[in-house]
C-alpha cells in the first residue's frame, strides 16, 4: 500500500522523494491521518487532519513514525469514512502545527488506539512547541528538556 503525501500528491512504495525533492539518507518522515482530498470542501489545499480529544483537556494531533502504525491506528480507532494515511516531512508538520492545527496543544507520537487518551498524554504526549523544536533539530525526542539556567 502507498500513502498520499500531505501536499496531496501520491507516493509509490519505495519512492525516494519527499515533496518532489530527492530524500537524503536519514531524513525523518512522519505520517498523519487526514480526510482524502476528494472529501474536503474544495478538493484542494490543506487536508483536514484527525485530532484526538483528550477527555476535555484539549486536542492532540496523532503523529506516526511508521506508515504501518498509522494504518493500524486508522483501522482500529476511527469510524469516519474518507480518512487516509498521509506522509509528511518535519517542515510540513511545523506548518501544520502553526497553521490549520494551531489550536492543537499536544502532539501524540505513535499513539496506541486501545489506550485511553488520559493515559497516553502522560506516556506519549508532548507539548506542540516542544515537538516542533524536536523535529526541527533543536533537540532530540529522546533527550529530556532541561531549561537553561540563563534568565532573559
C-alpha positions in Angstrom: 0.0 0.0 0.0 1.2 3.5 -0.7 0.4 6.6 1.3 -0.6 10.0 0.0 1.6 13.0 0.9 0.1 15.9 2.9 0.6 18.1 -0.1 -1.9 15.9 -2.0 0.5 14.1 -4.3 0.6 10.3 -4.1 3.8 8.3 -3.5 4.7 5.0 -4.9 6.0 2.4 -2.4 9.8 2.6 -2.4 9.9 6.1 -4.0 12.9 8.1 -2.9 11.3 11.5 -2.9 9.5 13.7 -0.4 7.6 16.7 -1.7 9.2 16.2 -5.2 12.7 16.5 -3.8 15.0 13.5 -3.6 15.2 12.3 0.0 18.6 12.4 1.7 19.7 9.4 3.7 18.5 9.8 7.3 15.7 12.3 6.5 12.9 11.7 9.0 9.4 11.0 7.7 6.2 11.1 9.6 2.6 10.0 8.9 -0.7 11.7 9.9 -4.3 10.7 9.3 -6.4 13.1 7.1 -9.5 13.2 5.1 -9.0 12.3 1.4 -8.6 15.4 -0.8 -11.8 14.4 -2.7 -13.7 14.6 0.7 -12.6 18.1 1.6 -14.7 21.2 0.8 -12.9 22.1 -2.4 -10.6 19.1 -3.0 -7.5 21.4 -2.7 -5.4 23.0 0.0 -4.6 21.6 3.4 -6.4 18.4 4.3 -8.5 18.1 7.4 -6.3 16.2 9.9 -7.5 13.8 12.5 -7.1 15.1 16.0 -7.8 13.2 19.3 -10.0 14.6 22.1 -8.1 14.5 25.4 -11.1 14.0 27.6 -11.8 17.7 27.9 -8.2 18.7 28.2 -8.0 20.0 24.6 -6.9 18.1 21.4 -3.8 16.3 20.3 -2.5 15.6 16.8 -1.5 11.9 16.4 1.8 11.7 14.5 3.3 8.4 13.5 6.9 7.3 12.9 5.9 4.4 10.6 3.2 4.2 7.9 2.1 0.8 9.3 1.4 2.2 12.7 -0.7 5.0 11.2 -2.7 2.4 9.1 -3.3 0.2 12.2 -4.4 3.3 14.3 -6.8 4.3 11.4 -8.2 0.8 11.1 -8.7 0.3 14.9 -9.6 3.8 16.1 -11.6 5.8 13.5 -15.1 5.2 12.3 -15.1 8.1 9.8 -15.1 7.2 6.2 -12.8 9.0 3.8 -9.7 9.1 6.0 -6.3 8.0 4.8 -2.7 7.9 6.0 -0.6 10.7 4.6 3.2 11.1 4.6 4.7 14.3 5.8 8.0 15.9 6.5 9.2 17.7 9.6 8.8 21.1 7.8 5.3 20.3 6.7 4.5 19.2 10.3 5.7 22.5 11.6 3.5 24.3 9.0 0.5 22.2 10.0 1.0 22.9 13.8 1.3 26.6 13.2 -1.4 26.7 10.5 -4.5 24.5 10.4 -3.7 22.8 13.7 -2.6 25.9 15.6 -5.3 25.3 18.3 -3.9 21.8 19.0 -1.9 21.9 22.2 -0.3 18.5 22.2 1.3 16.0 19.8 1.0 12.3 20.4 3.9 10.4 18.8 2.9 6.9 17.8 -0.3 6.6 19.9 -1.9 3.3 20.6 -5.6 3.2 19.8 -6.6 0.9 22.6 -5.2 3.0 25.4 -7.3 5.9 26.8 -6.4 9.5 26.0 -5.5 10.5 29.6 -3.0 7.7 29.9 -1.5 8.4 26.5 -1.0 12.0 27.3 1.4 11.1 30.1 3.1 8.3 28.1 3.2 9.7 24.6 2.0 13.2 24.5 4.3 16.3 24.3 3.7 20.0 24.1 3.3 21.2 20.5 6.2 23.6 20.8 8.5 21.0 22.2 7.6 18.7 19.3 8.3 21.4 16.8 11.7 22.1 18.4 12.5 18.3 18.3 11.6 17.8 14.6 13.5 20.9 13.6 16.6 19.5 15.2 16.8 21.8 18.2 16.9 18.7 20.5 16.3 15.0 20.3 13.0 13.5 21.2 14.9 11.1 23.5 16.7 13.9 25.3 14.7 15.3 28.2 14.1 19.0 28.2 16.4 20.9 30.6 15.6 24.6 31.0 18.5 26.9 30.6 20.0 28.5 33.7 20.1 31.8 31.9 17.4 34.4 32.5 16.2 36.8 29.9 
